[in-house]
Amino acid sequence: MPAARGGAPKRTVVIGEDDEPIAVLLRDAISDEPSYQAVIEPDGRKVVDAVRKWHADLLILDIMMPGLSGFDIYDRLRGDRSTAKMPILFISAAVGHFAEDFLRRGITDVIAKPFDLNDFLERVHAACPPVR
């Protein structure tokens, strides 16, 4: 876990989102939190590698991405012992369209776009509590 200013550890959040303005908004909001740092990976084919490279504590994942869908990424991470329990928070404009896919996988951590940034940060804190 990387150290924050003053040596305190930080939680690392990987953002799998190909919509650049949203990805940057999420990254900046998370990174402004003292106990967190965030990185963006817009290519679905590279999200799993980014999770491993950064030793992610949380993954924020869109559904519709180039390369691999959010569900493909989710399935790969859940199938790997080292990432099977990592919290994953889905964020999508098409939540209703994919309700059955969420239900089939037992996914309950879903945020619909558009969203309130403060509510989003509360969900991040709940899924991945800050280091004390």
Salt bridges, closest charged atoms under 4 A:
GLU17 OE1 - LYS113 NZ 2.99
ASP28 OD1 - ARG27 NH2 3.07
GLU33 OE1 - HIS125 NE2 2.87
ASP43 OD2 - ARG45 NH2 3.00
ASP57 OD1 - ARG11 NH1 3.82
ASP62 OD2 - LYS113 NZ 3.55
ASP75 OD1 - ARG105 NE 2.80
ASP80 OD2 - ARG52 NH2 2.30
ASP101 OD1 - ARG104 NH2 2.59
ASP101 OD1 - ARG105 NH1 3.75
ASP109 OD1 - ARG123 NH2 3.97
